[in-house]
Amino acid sequence: MKFGVLRKNFKISKNMNGFLEAAKEILKMKKQPLHYTEITRFAIEEGLLSTKGLTPEASMNALIATDIKKKGIASDFAKVGKGVYSINENKIDANFF
C-alpha cells in the first residue's frame, strides 16, 4: 500500500483514535500550527502517545489528513501548509447539517 492511500474499508482503531486525540491536545497546548513530525514528537514526549510502529510520524500525517478529508469543516484539524496542521477554529458540528 502506498503512503497516504487507504483502503475503502479502513476503520480507525482505538490506537489510531489515540493519535488524533494526542494531536488535538498537542495543538491546543502549543497554540500554534505544527508540522506532523513535531506533533508526533511532542505527543510521545508528553506521554500522550505510545506506539510500537516504525513510522508514527507517517501514521499521524495520514490520520489527520484523512480526518480532514472525511469530515471537512467538521474536523478538529485544519491544514495550513504542507504537512502543517492547526486546530480548526471554524469547526462546525457535524450534526448541524
Secondary structure, 3 states (H helix, E strand, C coil): CCCCCCCCCCCCCHHHHHHHHHHHHHHHHHCCCEEHHHHHHHHHHCCCCCCCCCCHHHHHHHHHHHHHHHHHHHCCEEEEECCEEEECCCCCCHHHC
